[in-house]
Amino acid sequence: MKKEQLSTFKTWFTEYAATFYTAGDDFLNRNILLKECHTHRVCNEMRQLAGALEMKGSDVLLAEVIALFHDVGRFPQFKQYRTYKDTISENHCLLALRVLAEHDVLAELPDDERVVIENAIEFHGARELPLLDERTMHFAKMIRDADKIDIFDLLAANYRILAEEPEKFLWELEFPDTPECSPEIIDALLNRRLIDYHKIRTVNDAKLLQIGWVYDVYFDWSIKQIHDRGYLETIIDLLPKTEQINQVSCHIMDYVQTRIRSD
């Protein structure tokens, strides 16, 4: 891949996203902007991660293309369904692949690069990665980490708004904001198991799921960013002050500190 191709992809992305803004529809426009800005931040995280991993040449460009297109399916998803919930609309990862195919965006790339991009995008939102070849797995892990870092940032900020200024909270609230925390989710975190999204019942359950994402972060650089930027502490501080939550918090932070020390 060449720098000129990345530049062309960036121009296409900007022009494509612009087609979804609609005069007089503030709700739609706010959510399209949310994903457009998210994409640019994930691209930045991807570049930083590639630097930390000492990647060179076309591999750095390939990583950024994956970040640029990983959520391109979110635009038609929200336009049609007015939601980002895959469970009641479409799988946004597969929708991204359909968008890229319909517009022949990747047509000029060599087959090996195109396949890596498509596979990384397809599985970036999966609960767990399937078995992939080593090269594809590397890029798939990268986009999952870069995506999580920015989502941590968004969630930490918005959970604080929900707690302190709920009238300014603009996101969809998918679960009731009640004090309960599922014992099953707490047990999963204490045993370093990934949580099934379908087990979430409250906003606090969702917060627990998100701090548990650290078990699904692949690169130590990524763990350090999540720790050093204070995302975990922010979310933990907004959970109920119970003995169980304290136990989970200590367990999570011990795990993260161990990863950082091994870096």
TORKOL-4160 file (C-alpha; in steps of 0.2 Angstrom, whole numbers, padded with zeros to 4 digits, m for minus):
263
<pt num="1" X="0000" Y="0000" Z="0000"/>
<pt num="2" X="0006" Y="0018" Z="m0004"/>
<pt num="3" X="0003" Y="0034" Z="0005"/>
<pt num="4" X="m0007" Y="0041" Z="m0010"/>
<pt num="5" X="m0019" Y="0026" Z="m0008"/>
<pt num="6" X="m0022" Y="0030" Z="0010"/>
<pt num="7" X="m0025" Y="0049" Z="0006"/>
<pt num="8" X="m0038" Y="0043" Z="m0007"/>
<pt num="9" X="m0047" Y="0032" Z="0006"/>
<pt num="10" X="m0047" Y="0047" Z="0018"/>
<pt num="11" X="m0055" Y="0058" Z="0005"/>
<pt num="12" X="m0068" Y="0044" Z="0001"/>
<pt num="13" X="m0072" Y="0042" Z="0019"/>
<pt num="14" X="m0075" Y="0060" Z="0022"/>
<pt num="15" X="m0086" Y="0062" Z="0007"/>
<pt num="16" X="m0096" Y="0046" Z="0011"/>
<pt num="17" X="m0099" Y="0052" Z="0029"/>
<pt num="18" X="m0105" Y="0069" Z="0023"/>
<pt num="19" X="m0119" Y="0061" Z="0013"/>
<pt num="20" X="m0128" Y="0056" Z="0029"/>
<pt num="21" X="m0129" Y="0073" Z="0037"/>
<pt num="22" X="m0147" Y="0079" Z="0035"/>
<pt num="23" X="m0154" Y="0097" Z="0037"/>
<pt num="24" X="m0165" Y="0098" Z="0052"/>
<pt num="25" X="m0162" Y="0081" Z="0059"/>
<pt num="26" X="m0151" Y="0085" Z="0074"/>
<pt num="27" X="m0153" Y="0068" Z="0082"/>
<pt num="28" X="m0146" Y="0060" Z="0066"/>
<pt num="29" X="m0132" Y="0073" Z="0063"/>
<pt num="30" X="m0126" Y="0071" Z="0081"/>
<pt num="31" X="m0124" Y="0053" Z="0080"/>
<pt num="32" X="m0116" Y="0053" Z="0063"/>
<pt num="33" X="m0104" Y="0066" Z="0069"/>
<pt num="34" X="m0101" Y="0054" Z="0085"/>
<pt num="35" X="m0095" Y="0040" Z="0073"/>
<pt num="36" X="m0085" Y="0051" Z="0061"/>
<pt num="37" X="m0075" Y="0058" Z="0076"/>
<pt num="38" X="m0073" Y="0041" Z="0084"/>
<pt num="39" X="m0066" Y="0035" Z="0068"/>
<pt num="40" X="m0053" Y="0049" Z="0067"/>
<pt num="41" X="m0048" Y="0046" Z="0085"/>
<pt num="42" X="m0046" Y="0027" Z="0082"/>
<pt num="43" X="m0035" Y="0031" Z="0067"/>
<pt num="44" X="m0024" Y="0041" Z="0079"/>
<pt num="45" X="m0024" Y="0027" Z="0092"/>
<pt num="46" X="m0019" Y="0014" Z="0078"/>
<pt num="47" X="m0005" Y="0025" Z="0072"/>
<pt num="48" X="0002" Y="0026" Z="0090"/>
<pt num="49" X="0000" Y="0008" Z="0093"/>
<pt num="50" X="0009" Y="0004" Z="0076"/>
<pt num="51" X="0023" Y="0015" Z="0082"/>
<pt num="52" X="0024" Y="0007" Z="0099"/>
<pt num="53" X="0025" Y="m0010" Z="0090"/>
<pt num="54" X="0039" Y="m0003" Z="0079"/>
<pt num="55" X="0029" Y="m0007" Z="0063"/>
<pt num="56" X="0036" Y="0000" Z="0047"/>
<pt num="57" X="0031" Y="0005" Z="0029"/>
<pt num="58" X="0015" Y="m0002" Z="0021"/>
<pt num="59" X="0010" Y="m0011" Z="0037"/>
<pt num="60" X="0008" Y="0006" Z="0046"/>
<pt num="61" X="m0003" Y="0012" Z="0032"/>
<pt num="62" X="m0013" Y="m0004" Z="0031"/>
<pt num="63" X="m0017" Y="m0003" Z="0050"/>
<pt num="64" X="m0023" Y="0015" Z="0048"/>
<pt num="65" X="m0035" Y="0010" Z="0033"/>
<pt num="66" X="m0042" Y="m0004" Z="0044"/>
<pt num="67" X="m0046" Y="0010" Z="0058"/>
<pt num="68" X="m0053" Y="0022" Z="0045"/>
<pt num="69" X="m0065" Y="0009" Z="0038"/>
<pt num="70" X="m0069" Y="m0002" Z="0054"/>
<pt num="71" X="m0085" Y="0008" Z="0058"/>
<pt num="72" X="m0090" Y="0014" Z="0040"/>
<pt num="73" X="m0106" Y="0003" Z="0042"/>
<pt num="74" X="m0112" Y="0013" Z="0057"/>
<pt num="75" X="m0117" Y="0027" Z="0045"/>
<pt num="76" X="m0131" Y="0018" Z="0035"/>
<pt num="77" X="m0135" Y="0008" Z="0051"/>
<pt num="78" X="m0140" Y="0024" Z="0060"/>
<pt num="79" X="m0148" Y="0032" Z="0045"/>
<pt num="80" X="m0160" Y="0017" Z="0043"/>
<pt num="81" X="m0163" Y="0011" Z="0060"/>
<pt num="82" X="m0159" Y="0026" Z="0071"/>
<pt num="83" X="m0149" Y="0015" Z="0083"/>
<pt num="84" X="m0132" Y="0008" Z="0085"/>
<pt num="85" X="m0138" Y="m0008" Z="0093"/>
<pt num="86" X="m0133" Y="m0022" Z="0082"/>
<pt num="87" X="m0145" Y="m0033" Z="0091"/>
<pt num="88" X="m0160" Y="m0024" Z="0084"/>
<pt num="89" X="m0153" Y="m0018" Z="0068"/>
<pt num="90" X="m0139" Y="m0026" Z="0058"/>
<pt num="91" X="m0121" Y="m0032" Z="0062"/>
<pt num="92" X="m0111" Y="m0016" Z="0059"/>
<pt num="93" X="m0095" Y="m0026" Z="0055"/>
<pt num="94" X="m0104" Y="m0035" Z="0040"/>
<pt num="95" X="m0113" Y="m0019" Z="0035"/>
<pt num="96" X="m0096" Y="m0011" Z="0034"/>
<pt num="97" X="m0090" Y="m0024" Z="0022"/>
<pt num="98" X="m0105" Y="m0022" Z="0011"/>
<pt num="99" X="m0102" Y="m0004" Z="0010"/>
<pt num="100" X="m0084" Y="m0006" Z="0005"/>
<pt num="101" X="m0089" Y="m0019" Z="m0008"/>
<pt num="102" X="m0104" Y="m0009" Z="m0015"/>
<pt num="103" X="m0093" Y="0006" Z="m0018"/>
<pt num="104" X="m0078" Y="m0004" Z="m0024"/>
<pt num="105" X="m0067" Y="0005" Z="m0011"/>
<pt num="106" X="m0053" Y="m0008" Z="m0010"/>
<pt num="107" X="m0054" Y="m0014" Z="m0028"/>
<pt num="108" X="m0036" Y="m0007" Z="m0032"/>
<pt num="109" X="m0028" Y="m0016" Z="m0018"/>
<pt num="110" X="m0018" Y="m0032" Z="m0019"/>
<pt num="111" X="m0029" Y="m0047" Z="m0014"/>
<pt num="112" X="m0018" Y="m0051" Z="0001"/>
<pt num="113" X="m0020" Y="m0033" Z="0008"/>
<pt num="114" X="m0039" Y="m0032" Z="0004"/>
<pt num="115" X="m0042" Y="m0049" Z="0013"/>
<pt num="116" X="m0032" Y="m0043" Z="0029"/>
<pt num="117" X="m0043" Y="m0027" Z="0029"/>
<pt num="118" X="m0059" Y="m0036" Z="0027"/>
<pt num="119" X="m0056" Y="m0049" Z="0040"/>
<pt num="120" X="m0050" Y="m0037" Z="0053"/>
<pt num="121" X="m0065" Y="m0026" Z="0050"/>
<pt num="122" X="m0077" Y="m0041" Z="0050"/>
<pt num="123" X="m0071" Y="m0047" Z="0067"/>
<pt num="124" X="m0067" Y="m0031" Z="0076"/>
<pt num="125" X="m0084" Y="m0032" Z="0085"/>
<pt num="126" X="m0084" Y="m0050" Z="0089"/>
<pt num="127" X="m0085" Y="m0056" Z="0107"/>
<pt num="128" X="m0069" Y="m0067" Z="0103"/>
<pt num="129" X="m0058" Y="m0068" Z="0088"/>
<pt num="130" X="m0059" Y="m0084" Z="0078"/>
<pt num="131" X="m0043" Y="m0093" Z="0072"/>
<pt num="132" X="m0035" Y="m0082" Z="0058"/>
<pt num="133" X="m0018" Y="m0083" Z="0050"/>
<pt num="134" X="m0004" Y="m0074" Z="0060"/>
<pt num="135" X="m0003" Y="m0058" Z="0049"/>
<pt num="136" X="m0022" Y="m0056" Z="0049"/>
<pt num="137" X="m0023" Y="m0060" Z="0068"/>
<pt num="138" X="m0010" Y="m0046" Z="0071"/>
<pt num="139" X="m0020" Y="m0033" Z="0063"/>
<pt num="140" X="m0037" Y="m0039" Z="0070"/>
<pt num="141" X="m0030" Y="m0038" Z="0087"/>
<pt num="142" X="m0023" Y="m0020" Z="0084"/>
<pt num="143" X="m0040" Y="m0013" Z="0078"/>
<pt num="144" X="m0049" Y="m0021" Z="0093"/>
<pt num="145" X="m0037" Y="m0013" Z="0105"/>
<pt num="146" X="m0037" Y="0004" Z="0096"/>
<pt num="147" X="m0056" Y="0004" Z="0096"/>
<pt num="148" X="m0058" Y="m0001" Z="0114"/>
<pt num="149" X="m0046" Y="0013" Z="0120"/>
<pt num="150" X="m0057" Y="0026" Z="0112"/>
<pt num="151" X="m0073" Y="0018" Z="0118"/>
<pt num="152" X="m0066" Y="0018" Z="0135"/>
<pt num="153" X="m0063" Y="0037" Z="0134"/>
<pt num="154" X="m0081" Y="0040" Z="0127"/>
<pt num="155" X="m0089" Y="0029" Z="0141"/>
<pt num="156" X="m0079" Y="0036" Z="0155"/>
<pt num="157" X="m0084" Y="0053" Z="0150"/>
<pt num="158" X="m0102" Y="0049" Z="0147"/>
<pt num="159" X="m0105" Y="0039" Z="0163"/>
<pt num="160" X="m0098" Y="0054" Z="0173"/>
<pt num="161" X="m0111" Y="0065" Z="0164"/>
<pt num="162" X="m0125" Y="0053" Z="0167"/>
<pt num="163" X="m0120" Y="0053" Z="0186"/>
<pt num="164" X="m0117" Y="0071" Z="0188"/>
<pt num="165" X="m0128" Y="0080" Z="0174"/>
<pt num="166" X="m0140" Y="0067" Z="0168"/>
<pt num="167" X="m0150" Y="0081" Z="0158"/>
<pt num="168" X="m0135" Y="0083" Z="0147"/>
<pt num="169" X="m0133" Y="0064" Z="0144"/>
<pt num="170" X="m0137" Y="0062" Z="0125"/>
<pt num="171" X="m0133" Y="0044" Z="0122"/>
<pt num="172" X="m0146" Y="0030" Z="0121"/>
<pt num="173" X="m0148" Y="0022" Z="0138"/>
<pt num="174" X="m0150" Y="0004" Z="0134"/>
<pt num="175" X="m0152" Y="m0002" Z="0152"/>
<pt num="176" X="m0160" Y="0005" Z="0168"/>
<pt num="177" X="m0149" Y="0015" Z="0179"/>
<pt num="178" X="m0152" Y="0006" Z="0195"/>
<pt num="179" X="m0140" Y="0001" Z="0209"/>
<pt num="180" X="m0140" Y="m0018" Z="0205"/>
<pt num="181" X="m0125" Y="m0028" Z="0199"/>
<pt num="182" X="m0127" Y="m0045" Z="0193"/>
<pt num="183" X="m0118" Y="m0059" Z="0204"/>
<pt num="184" X="m0115" Y="m0069" Z="0188"/>
<pt num="185" X="m0105" Y="m0054" Z="0180"/>
<pt num="186" X="m0095" Y="m0051" Z="0196"/>
<pt num="187" X="m0090" Y="m0069" Z="0197"/>
<pt num="188" X="m0085" Y="m0069" Z="0178"/>
<pt num="189" X="m0074" Y="m0054" Z="0182"/>
<pt num="190" X="m0066" Y="m0062" Z="0197"/>
<pt num="191" X="m0062" Y="m0077" Z="0186"/>
<pt num="192" X="m0056" Y="m0067" Z="0172"/>
<pt num="193" X="m0069" Y="m0073" Z="0160"/>
<pt num="194" X="m0077" Y="m0062" Z="0146"/>
<pt num="195" X="m0095" Y="m0057" Z="0149"/>
<pt num="196" X="m0109" Y="m0062" Z="0138"/>
<pt num="197" X="m0117" Y="m0046" Z="0133"/>
<pt num="198" X="m0134" Y="m0054" Z="0134"/>
<pt num="199" X="m0132" Y="m0055" Z="0153"/>
<pt num="200" X="m0132" Y="m0036" Z="0155"/>
<pt num="201" X="m0147" Y="m0030" Z="0165"/>
<pt num="202" X="m0142" Y="m0013" Z="0172"/>
<pt num="203" X="m0130" Y="0002" Z="0168"/>
<pt num="204" X="m0119" Y="m0005" Z="0182"/>
<pt num="205" X="m0118" Y="m0022" Z="0174"/>
<pt num="206" X="m0113" Y="m0013" Z="0158"/>
<pt num="207" X="m0099" Y="m0003" Z="0168"/>
<pt num="208" X="m0093" Y="m0020" Z="0175"/>
<pt num="209" X="m0093" Y="m0027" Z="0157"/>
<pt num="210" X="m0082" Y="m0013" Z="0151"/>
<pt num="211" X="m0069" Y="m0013" Z="0165"/>
<pt num="212" X="m0068" Y="m0032" Z="0161"/>
<pt num="213" X="m0063" Y="m0028" Z="0143"/>
<pt num="214" X="m0045" Y="m0027" Z="0150"/>
<pt num="215" X="m0045" Y="m0046" Z="0149"/>
<pt num="216" X="m0048" Y="m0044" Z="0130"/>
<pt num="217" X="m0034" Y="m0031" Z="0127"/>
<pt num="218" X="m0020" Y="m0039" Z="0117"/>
<pt num="219" X="m0005" Y="m0027" Z="0118"/>
<pt num="220" X="0003" Y="m0021" Z="0134"/>
<pt num="221" X="0005" Y="m0003" Z="0126"/>
<pt num="222" X="m0014" Y="m0003" Z="0125"/>
<pt num="223" X="m0017" Y="m0008" Z="0143"/>
<pt num="224" X="m0005" Y="0005" Z="0149"/>
<pt num="225" X="m0015" Y="0019" Z="0139"/>
<pt num="226" X="m0031" Y="0013" Z="0147"/>
<pt num="227" X="m0023" Y="0013" Z="0164"/>
<pt num="228" X="m0013" Y="0029" Z="0163"/>
<pt num="229" X="m0027" Y="0039" Z="0156"/>
<pt num="230" X="m0038" Y="0035" Z="0171"/>
<pt num="231" X="m0052" Y="0027" Z="0162"/>
<pt num="232" X="m0054" Y="0012" Z="0174"/>
<pt num="233" X="m0053" Y="0023" Z="0189"/>
<pt num="234" X="m0067" Y="0034" Z="0182"/>
<pt num="235" X="m0079" Y="0020" Z="0179"/>
<pt num="236" X="m0075" Y="0011" Z="0195"/>
<pt num="237" X="m0078" Y="0027" Z="0205"/>
<pt num="238" X="m0096" Y="0027" Z="0197"/>
<pt num="239" X="m0100" Y="0010" Z="0203"/>
<pt num="240" X="m0109" Y="0006" Z="0220"/>
<pt num="241" X="m0097" Y="0006" Z="0235"/>
<pt num="242" X="m0099" Y="m0012" Z="0240"/>
<pt num="243" X="m0087" Y="m0025" Z="0246"/>
<pt num="244" X="m0090" Y="m0036" Z="0230"/>
<pt num="245" X="m0087" Y="m0021" Z="0219"/>
<pt num="246" X="m0071" Y="m0017" Z="0229"/>
<pt num="247" X="m0065" Y="m0035" Z="0227"/>
<pt num="248" X="m0068" Y="m0034" Z="0208"/>
<pt num="249" X="m0060" Y="m0017" Z="0207"/>
<pt num="250" X="m0044" Y="m0023" Z="0216"/>
<pt num="251" X="m0044" Y="m0039" Z="0205"/>
<pt num="252" X="m0045" Y="m0029" Z="0189"/>
<pt num="253" X="m0032" Y="m0016" Z="0194"/>
<pt num="254" X="m0020" Y="m0030" Z="0200"/>
<pt num="255" X="m0021" Y="m0038" Z="0183"/>
<pt num="256" X="m0018" Y="m0022" Z="0174"/>
<pt num="257" X="m0003" Y="m0018" Z="0185"/>
<pt num="258" X="0004" Y="m0035" Z="0182"/>
<pt num="259" X="0002" Y="m0032" Z="0163"/>
<pt num="260" X="0011" Y="m0015" Z="0164"/>
<pt num="261" X="0025" Y="m0022" Z="0175"/>
<pt num="262" X="0028" Y="m0035" Z="0162"/>
<pt num="263" X="0029" Y="m0022" Z="0148"/>
